[in-house]
Amino acid sequence: MYNLQGIKELYDRVCRQDDMTAYQQLFLALENPLIAFIKALVGVEEVAEELYSDLFVKIWARRSSLPDTAHPRNYIYTMARNLALDFLKKERYLHSIEFNEIDPLEVQDLAPTPEEQVISKEMVRKIEGAINLLPARCRLIFKMVKEDGFKYREVAELLGISVNTVEVQMAIALKKVAASVKFRTLA
């Protein structure tokens, strides 16, 4: 898994050096989170995978004219969002889609940190269950912030909502997740 600096380095190598190896690494590094993001917008896994492939075909085709940006991950997510919205417009679904209709995102299996290793399997199950029970929009925002590492402002820009809405949704998510994993004390 690449950090933000690693993503930037790969992006720069693709754009400046026509580096196919960097392109393949960038494709793999962003594949799972971006497909989940696109799926949250279009609602269908197969369409999300196809749009993800289309996105990277466009990146390669336009590599020499892509902007030099300090935040290529955000730029690529914006491109993905625009492709998803274009797809929805073509399919005439844009007028009827609502966040409540979005299918739940699967929780990604990540290598555990030392802190995560201390948490029991039962606690992990409770947390994942609580996340999956969140309303779709709330869950998407929570995962973008907590799993994908986006800042509130970046999430707001990508989803076309206010930062205040992101803050409110995160507060709701954190409250519900915390309530579901409270320890019961023995009296």
Disulfide bonds with the S-S distance in Angstrom:
none
